[in-house]
């Protein structure tokens, strides 16, 4: 069968079937990486027993993975420009899968921490590169629907992670929370090698931004570490202050270097677009509200209501169900009405859910916990990927491979701030509530009241999101994108036609 010409391919109407295979390859990779950001939390107690290690030591199995993720994310744009996104995406999946196998056969806690770093180095580029690939394959008029489908694993995997981890630990051993990635990784590699397109490799890749490459990993990993230590130990602890100071100075220097560089590692100039800046601020608020529910609710269920880790994971499933139902709906509606109505609706639903969480106590029936969890999932499904697509639409098309690492790295740091900030606030409010109650008071009641205060704080952030969403507007087409639209459409049509054959 003869291959279609670019012009003939471009004339063919877009079909979702044409990108299902590359979309599946990206989703498989993203699910693996996001799952491993959550499954270890449930296994920390098992690591302590298995390796006879303290909690402070075993905690590094999570922290080391997060720091490695943060360190390599900024390199994704340059790597894809230099070597092509398909090649780098497949290499990162391979690296992550090998790291998973090594974690599964670790003989000491030190080995496990080291192998988690290898996992993180492989997994850090999966999300930004995968999002850039699918964004470039999807035509502008269908971008919301396609990116909405891609967003399902971003919300589904964190909810499934604790359930899967709890089940594997109770019915097998902790090794399988890592070894399960081997068959998944192999499937992802096979699909990716066969179906991912090769069309976006630059003939003249940009020179490496050496200073940016040095400063970015230091800045993002140090900030993530400092915030994590601040929330876990104390904001005045030497480890937290050291991480925040080093990260802050490195970030300031990084910003200066990137703004002066002709071909920067991360394209910070995109913040000159008010549409981009508004969208990215809202995505950060979504992240904080999302992790407010995902971190606080499981801890509340286990420490206050007495559920096991596996039971807690099952209770959290309505959030995943809500995301699965409303993420595709939000994507389709985005193509018709834009991000603002979806952001307004999503943040309103999330704010209401967080208010309902603030009322939960020991006597609250289970359905009044399941309902707000489902509402959080619905709100996230409507707003999260719609805002991410809005942000990418607001950036020049030629910079998409540089913008996705920027947004992913920023969200990684914001997530660290959210987790540390909300847990730190919870600890402070618990102490204050106990002090206010005085001697003889039930400490459980003080703890419940502190959770209520923390949920109200998260709700206030979501309400701020409602206010910001009112000024969100549809990004105006940029002149350079209009000029490049016809060649880009031809290239896109050619890739779609080749995959359909």
C-alpha positions as CSV (number, residue, x, y, z in Angstrom):
1,X,0.0,0.0,0.0
2,X,1.4,3.4,-1.0
3,X,1.9,6.0,1.7
4,X,-0.3,9.1,1.5
5,X,1.3,12.4,0.6
6,X,1.4,15.1,3.2
7,X,-1.3,17.2,1.5
8,X,-3.6,14.2,1.2
9,X,-3.0,13.3,4.7
10,X,-3.7,16.8,5.9
11,X,-7.0,16.7,4.1
12,X,-8.2,13.7,6.0
13,X,-10.5,14.5,9.0
14,X,-9.1,13.9,12.4
15,X,-10.1,10.7,14.1
16,X,-9.6,9.8,17.7
17,X,-8.9,6.2,16.6
18,X,-5.8,7.5,14.8
19,X,-4.1,8.5,18.1
20,X,-5.5,5.8,20.5
21,X,-2.4,3.7,20.3
22,X,0.1,6.5,21.0
23,X,-2.2,7.9,23.7
24,X,-2.3,4.4,25.3
25,X,1.5,4.2,25.3
26,X,1.7,7.6,27.1
27,X,-1.0,6.7,29.6
28,X,0.7,3.4,30.5
29,X,3.9,5.3,31.2
30,X,2.2,8.0,33.3
31,X,0.2,5.5,35.3
32,X,3.4,3.6,36.3
33,X,5.2,6.8,37.4
34,X,2.3,8.4,39.3
35,X,1.4,5.1,41.0
36,X,4.9,4.9,42.4
37,X,4.5,8.3,43.9
38,X,1.8,7.0,46.2
39,X,2.3,3.2,46.8
40,X,5.3,3.6,49.0
41,X,3.5,5.6,51.7
42,X,1.4,2.5,52.7
43,X,4.6,0.3,52.7
44,X,6.7,2.5,55.1
45,X,5.8,0.4,58.1
46,X,6.7,-2.8,56.3
47,X,10.1,-1.3,55.3
48,X,10.8,-0.5,58.9
49,X,10.1,-4.1,60.0
50,X,11.8,-5.7,56.9
51,X,15.1,-3.7,57.2
52,X,15.0,-2.9,60.9
53,X,15.2,0.8,60.1
54,X,13.8,4.0,61.7
55,X,10.9,5.9,60.2
56,X,13.3,8.8,59.4
57,X,15.4,6.5,57.3
58,X,12.5,4.7,55.5
59,X,10.9,8.1,54.7
60,X,13.8,8.6,52.3
61,X,12.3,5.9,50.0
62,X,9.7,8.5,49.3
63,X,11.8,11.6,49.5
64,X,14.6,10.3,47.3
65,X,12.2,9.4,44.6
66,X,10.5,12.9,44.7
67,X,13.9,14.7,44.6
68,X,15.0,12.6,41.6
69,X,11.8,13.4,39.8
70,X,12.2,17.1,40.5
71,X,15.9,17.1,39.4
72,X,15.4,15.7,35.9
73,X,12.1,17.3,34.8
74,X,13.7,20.5,33.6
75,X,16.0,18.5,31.2
76,X,13.0,17.0,29.3
77,X,12.7,19.8,26.8
78,X,16.3,19.9,25.7
79,X,16.5,16.1,25.6
80,X,13.5,15.9,23.3
81,X,14.9,18.6,21.0
82,X,18.2,16.9,20.9
83,X,17.3,13.3,20.5
84,X,13.5,13.2,19.6
85,X,10.6,12.7,22.0
86,X,9.9,9.1,21.0
87,X,13.5,7.9,21.7
88,X,13.7,9.8,25.1
89,X,10.2,8.7,26.2
90,X,11.0,5.0,25.5
91,X,14.4,5.3,27.3
92,X,12.8,6.9,30.4
93,X,10.2,4.1,30.5
94,X,13.0,1.5,30.2
95,X,15.1,3.2,32.9
96,X,12.1,3.4,35.2
97,X,11.2,-0.2,34.7
98,X,14.8,-1.3,35.4
99,X,14.8,0.8,38.6
100,X,11.5,-0.8,39.6
101,X,13.0,-4.3,39.3
102,X,16.1,-3.3,41.3
103,X,13.8,-1.9,44.0
104,X,11.9,-5.2,44.1
105,X,15.1,-7.2,44.8
106,X,16.7,-4.7,47.2
107,X,18.5,-6.4,50.1
108,X,18.9,-3.3,52.4
109,X,17.2,0.0,53.0
110,X,20.2,1.8,51.6
111,X,19.9,-0.2,48.3
112,X,16.2,0.5,48.2
113,X,16.7,4.3,48.6
114,X,19.4,4.2,45.8
115,X,17.2,2.2,43.5
116,X,14.3,4.7,44.2
117,X,16.6,7.4,42.9
118,X,17.1,5.4,39.7
119,X,13.3,5.1,39.4
120,X,12.9,8.8,39.8
121,X,15.5,9.7,37.3
122,X,13.7,7.6,34.8
123,X,10.2,8.7,35.7
124,X,10.7,12.4,35.9
125,X,10.6,13.0,32.1
126,X,7.6,10.7,31.4
127,X,4.8,13.1,32.1
128,X,6.2,16.3,30.4
129,X,7.3,14.4,27.3
130,X,4.1,12.4,27.1
131,X,1.9,15.5,27.4
132,X,3.9,17.3,24.7
133,X,3.6,14.3,22.3
134,X,-0.2,14.1,22.7
135,X,-0.6,17.9,22.6
136,X,1.2,18.0,19.2
137,X,-0.9,15.1,17.8
138,X,-4.2,16.6,18.8
139,X,-5.7,19.3,16.5
140,X,-6.7,22.6,18.3
141,X,-10.5,21.9,18.0
142,X,-10.2,18.5,19.6
143,X,-7.3,19.2,22.1
144,X,-9.6,19.4,25.1
145,X,-11.1,15.9,24.5
146,X,-7.7,14.3,23.8
147,X,-6.0,15.9,26.8
148,X,-9.0,15.1,29.0
149,X,-8.5,11.4,28.2
150,X,-4.8,11.8,29.0
151,X,-5.6,13.4,32.3
152,X,-7.5,10.3,33.6
153,X,-4.3,8.6,34.9
154,X,-3.2,11.8,36.6
155,X,-6.2,11.6,38.9
156,X,-6.9,7.9,38.9
157,X,-3.4,6.6,39.7
158,X,-3.0,8.4,43.0
159,X,-6.4,7.1,44.2
160,X,-5.7,3.5,43.1
161,X,-2.1,3.5,44.5
162,X,-2.9,3.0,48.2
163,X,-5.5,0.4,47.4
164,X,-3.1,-1.6,45.2
165,X,-0.3,-1.2,47.6
166,X,-2.4,-2.3,50.6
167,X,-3.7,-5.3,48.8
168,X,-0.3,-6.4,47.6
169,X,1.3,-6.0,51.0
170,X,-1.5,-7.9,52.7
171,X,-1.8,-10.7,50.2
172,X,1.8,-11.0,48.8
173,X,4.9,-9.0,49.9
174,X,6.1,-5.4,49.6
175,X,8.4,-6.5,46.7
176,X,5.4,-6.7,44.4
177,X,4.6,-3.0,44.6
178,X,7.7,-2.5,42.5
179,X,7.9,-5.8,40.5
180,X,4.4,-5.2,39.1
181,X,5.9,-2.4,37.0
182,X,7.9,-5.0,34.9
183,X,5.0,-6.3,32.8
184,X,3.4,-2.9,32.6
185,X,6.7,-1.3,31.5
186,X,7.2,-4.0,28.8
187,X,3.7,-3.4,27.5
188,X,4.3,0.3,27.4
189,X,7.6,-0.1,25.5
190,X,6.1,-2.5,22.9
191,X,3.2,-0.1,22.2
192,X,5.5,2.9,22.2
193,X,8.0,1.5,19.8
194,X,5.3,0.5,17.4
195,X,2.9,3.5,17.5
196,X,4.6,6.6,18.9
197,X,5.4,9.1,16.0
198,X,8.8,10.4,15.1
199,X,7.9,13.7,13.5
200,X,9.2,16.3,15.9
201,X,12.9,15.8,16.2
202,X,14.7,19.1,15.5
203,X,17.3,19.1,12.6
204,X,19.3,21.7,14.4
205,X,18.8,21.1,18.1
206,X,19.6,24.1,20.4
207,X,22.9,24.3,22.3
208,X,22.7,23.0,25.8
209,X,22.0,25.6,28.5
210,X,24.8,24.4,30.8
211,X,24.2,26.8,33.6
212,X,20.5,26.1,33.5
213,X,21.1,22.4,33.5
214,X,23.2,22.8,36.7
215,X,21.0,25.2,38.5
216,X,17.5,23.7,37.7
217,X,18.0,20.3,39.4
218,X,19.6,22.1,42.4
219,X,16.8,24.6,42.7
220,X,13.8,22.2,42.3
221,X,15.2,19.3,44.3
222,X,16.4,21.5,47.1
223,X,13.1,23.3,47.4
224,X,11.2,20.1,47.3
225,X,13.5,18.7,50.1
226,X,13.4,21.8,52.2
227,X,9.6,22.0,52.1
228,X,9.2,18.3,52.8
229,X,11.5,18.5,55.8
230,X,9.7,21.7,57.0
231,X,6.4,19.9,57.0
232,X,7.7,16.6,58.5
233,X,10.1,17.9,61.1
234,X,10.1,21.7,61.6
235,X,10.4,24.8,59.4
236,X,13.2,26.0,61.7
237,X,15.1,22.7,61.5
238,X,18.6,22.9,60.0
239,X,17.7,20.5,57.2
240,X,14.6,22.4,56.2
241,X,16.3,25.8,56.3
242,X,19.4,24.6,54.4
243,X,17.2,23.1,51.6
244,X,15.0,26.2,51.3
245,X,18.0,28.6,51.3
246,X,20.0,26.6,48.7
247,X,16.9,26.1,46.6
248,X,15.8,29.7,46.8
249,X,19.2,31.1,45.8
250,X,19.6,28.5,43.0
251,X,16.1,29.3,41.8
252,X,16.8,33.1,41.7
253,X,20.0,32.5,39.8
254,X,18.2,30.1,37.5
255,X,15.6,32.6,36.6
256,X,18.2,35.2,35.8
257,X,20.1,32.8,33.6
258,X,17.0,31.6,31.8
259,X,15.8,35.1,31.0
260,X,19.1,36.1,29.5
261,X,19.7,32.9,27.5
262,X,18.7,32.8,23.9
263,X,17.7,29.1,24.1
264,X,16.9,28.5,27.8
265,X,16.4,25.1,29.4
266,X,12.9,26.2,30.6
267,X,11.1,29.0,28.7
268,X,10.3,31.4,31.5
269,X,9.4,34.2,29.0
270,X,6.1,32.5,28.5
271,X,4.9,34.1,31.8
272,X,4.7,37.3,29.9
273,X,1.4,35.9,28.6
274,X,-1.3,36.9,31.0
275,X,-3.4,34.0,29.8
276,X,-0.6,31.6,30.6
277,X,0.0,33.1,34.0
278,X,-3.6,33.1,35.1
279,X,-4.0,29.5,33.9
280,X,-0.8,28.3,35.7
281,X,-1.9,30.0,39.0
282,X,-5.2,28.2,38.8
283,X,-3.5,24.8,38.2
284,X,-1.4,25.4,41.3
285,X,-4.5,26.0,43.4
286,X,-6.1,22.9,41.9
287,X,-3.0,20.9,43.0
288,X,-3.1,22.3,46.5
289,X,-6.9,21.5,46.9
290,X,-6.4,18.0,45.3
291,X,-3.6,17.0,47.7
292,X,-5.5,18.6,50.5
293,X,-8.1,15.9,50.1
294,X,-5.7,13.1,49.1
295,X,-3.3,13.6,52.0
296,X,-5.6,14.8,54.8
297,X,-8.6,12.4,54.3
298,X,-6.6,9.1,54.4
299,X,-4.7,10.3,57.5
300,X,-8.0,11.3,59.1
301,X,-9.6,7.9,58.2
302,X,-6.7,5.9,59.7
303,X,-5.9,8.0,62.8
304,X,-9.3,9.2,63.8
305,X,-11.8,6.7,62.4
306,X,-9.5,3.7,62.8
307,X,-9.7,2.2,59.3
308,X,-6.8,0.1,57.9
309,X,-4.7,1.2,55.0
310,X,-6.5,-1.1,52.6
311,X,-10.0,0.0,53.9
312,X,-8.9,3.6,53.5
313,X,-7.8,3.0,49.9
314,X,-11.2,1.5,49.1
315,X,-13.0,4.4,50.7
316,X,-11.0,6.8,48.6
317,X,-12.2,5.1,45.3
318,X,-15.2,7.4,44.8
319,X,-12.7,10.2,44.2
320,X,-11.2,8.2,41.3
321,X,-14.6,7.3,40.0
322,X,-15.6,11.0,39.9
323,X,-12.4,11.8,38.0
324,X,-12.9,9.0,35.5
325,X,-16.5,10.1,34.8
326,X,-15.9,13.9,34.5
327,X,-12.5,14.1,33.0
328,X,-13.6,13.1,29.5
329,X,-16.7,15.3,29.9
330,X,-14.6,18.3,30.9
331,X,-12.3,17.7,27.9
332,X,-15.2,17.6,25.4
333,X,-16.8,20.7,26.9
334,X,-13.5,22.5,26.9
335,X,-13.4,22.3,23.1
336,X,-16.8,24.0,23.0
337,X,-16.9,26.5,25.8
338,X,-13.3,27.0,27.0
339,X,-11.7,26.7,30.4
340,X,-13.5,29.4,32.4
341,X,-17.0,27.8,32.9
342,X,-15.3,24.5,33.7
343,X,-12.9,26.0,36.2
344,X,-15.8,27.9,37.9
345,X,-17.9,24.8,38.2
346,X,-15.0,22.6,39.3
347,X,-13.8,24.9,42.0
348,X,-17.3,25.4,43.3
349,X,-17.8,21.7,43.6
350,X,-14.4,21.3,45.3
351,X,-15.1,24.1,47.7
352,X,-18.4,22.6,48.7
353,X,-16.7,19.2,49.2
354,X,-14.0,20.6,51.4
355,X,-16.6,22.4,53.5
356,X,-18.4,19.0,54.0
357,X,-15.1,17.5,55.1
358,X,-14.7,20.2,57.7
359,X,-18.0,18.9,59.4
360,X,-16.9,15.2,59.6
361,X,-16.4,13.8,63.1
362,X,-16.5,10.4,64.8
363,X,-20.3,10.0,64.3
364,X,-20.5,11.1,60.7
365,X,-22.0,8.3,58.6
366,X,-19.7,6.8,55.9
367,X,-21.8,8.0,53.0
368,X,-21.1,11.6,54.1
369,X,-17.4,10.9,53.6
370,X,-17.9,9.1,50.3
371,X,-20.1,11.9,48.9
372,X,-17.6,14.7,49.2
373,X,-14.8,12.4,48.0
374,X,-16.9,11.8,44.8
375,X,-17.5,15.6,44.5
376,X,-13.7,16.3,44.7
377,X,-13.1,13.8,41.9
378,X,-15.9,15.4,39.8
379,X,-14.5,18.9,40.4
380,X,-11.0,17.8,39.5
381,X,-12.2,16.0,36.4
382,X,-13.9,19.2,35.2
383,X,-11.2,21.6,35.9
384,X,-7.7,20.0,36.1
385,X,-6.9,19.0,32.5
386,X,-9.0,21.8,31.1
387,X,-6.7,24.2,32.9
388,X,-3.6,22.3,31.8
389,X,-4.8,22.4,28.1
390,X,-5.6,26.1,28.5
391,X,-2.0,26.7,29.7
392,X,-0.5,24.9,26.8
393,X,-2.8,26.7,24.3
394,X,-1.5,30.0,25.8
395,X,2.1,29.1,24.9
396,X,3.7,29.3,21.5
397,X,3.3,25.9,19.7
398,X,7.1,25.7,19.1
399,X,7.7,26.0,22.8
400,X,5.4,23.2,23.9
401,X,8.3,20.8,24.6
402,X,9.8,23.4,26.9
403,X,6.6,24.5,28.6
404,X,5.5,21.0,29.7
405,X,8.7,20.5,31.8
406,X,8.2,24.0,33.2
407,X,4.6,23.3,34.3
408,X,5.4,19.8,35.6
409,X,8.5,21.0,37.6
410,X,6.5,23.9,39.1
411,X,3.6,21.6,40.0
412,X,6.1,19.2,41.7
413,X,7.3,22.0,43.9
414,X,3.8,23.3,44.6
415,X,2.7,19.8,45.5
416,X,5.5,19.6,48.0
417,X,4.5,23.0,49.5
418,X,0.8,21.8,49.6
419,X,1.6,18.6,51.5
420,X,4.1,20.2,53.9
421,X,2.0,23.4,54.4
422,X,-1.3,21.6,55.1
423,X,0.3,18.9,57.4
424,X,2.2,21.6,59.2
425,X,-1.0,23.7,59.7
426,X,-2.8,20.6,60.9
427,X,0.0,19.9,63.5
428,X,-0.1,23.6,64.7
429,X,-3.9,23.7,64.9
430,X,-4.0,20.4,66.8
431,X,-1.6,21.8,69.4
432,X,-3.6,25.0,69.7
433,X,-6.9,23.2,70.0
434,X,-5.5,20.9,72.8
435,X,-4.2,24.0,74.6
436,X,-7.5,25.8,74.3
437,X,-9.5,22.8,75.5
438,X,-7.4,22.6,78.7
439,X,-6.7,19.7,81.0
440,X,-9.3,16.9,81.1
441,X,-10.5,17.5,77.6
442,X,-10.7,14.7,75.1
443,X,-7.7,15.0,72.8
444,X,-9.6,13.2,70.0
445,X,-12.1,16.1,69.9
446,X,-9.3,18.6,69.6
447,X,-7.7,16.6,66.7
448,X,-11.1,16.4,64.9
449,X,-11.5,20.2,65.3
450,X,-8.0,20.7,63.9
451,X,-8.8,18.7,60.8
452,X,-11.9,20.8,60.4
453,X,-9.8,24.0,60.5
454,X,-7.4,22.5,57.9
455,X,-10.2,21.6,55.5
456,X,-11.6,25.1,55.9
457,X,-8.1,26.5,54.9
458,X,-8.1,24.3,51.8
459,X,-11.7,25.4,51.1
460,X,-10.6,29.1,51.2
461,X,-7.9,28.4,48.6
462,X,-10.5,26.8,46.4
463,X,-12.7,29.8,46.8
464,X,-9.8,31.9,45.7
465,X,-9.7,29.7,42.6
466,X,-13.3,30.7,41.9
467,X,-12.4,34.4,42.0
468,X,-9.4,33.9,39.7
469,X,-11.4,31.7,37.3
470,X,-13.8,34.6,36.6
471,X,-11.0,36.5,34.8
472,X,-9.9,33.5,32.8
473,X,-10.2,34.0,29.0
474,X,-9.6,32.0,25.9
475,X,-6.0,32.5,24.8
476,X,-5.6,34.5,21.6
477,X,-3.8,32.8,18.7
478,X,-0.2,34.0,18.6
479,X,1.1,35.4,15.3
480,X,3.9,32.8,15.0
481,X,1.4,30.0,15.6
482,X,-0.9,31.3,12.9
483,X,2.0,31.4,10.5
484,X,3.0,27.9,11.3
485,X,-0.6,26.5,11.4
486,X,-0.7,25.1,7.9
487,X,2.7,23.3,8.0
488,X,1.9,21.9,11.4
489,X,-1.5,20.6,10.3
490,X,0.1,18.9,7.3
491,X,2.7,17.3,9.6
492,X,0.0,16.2,12.0
493,X,-2.2,14.8,9.2
494,X,0.8,12.8,7.9
495,X,1.5,11.3,11.3
496,X,-2.1,10.4,11.8
497,X,-2.4,8.8,8.4
498,X,0.8,6.8,8.9
499,X,-0.5,5.4,12.2
500,X,-3.8,4.5,10.6
501,X,-1.9,2.4,8.1
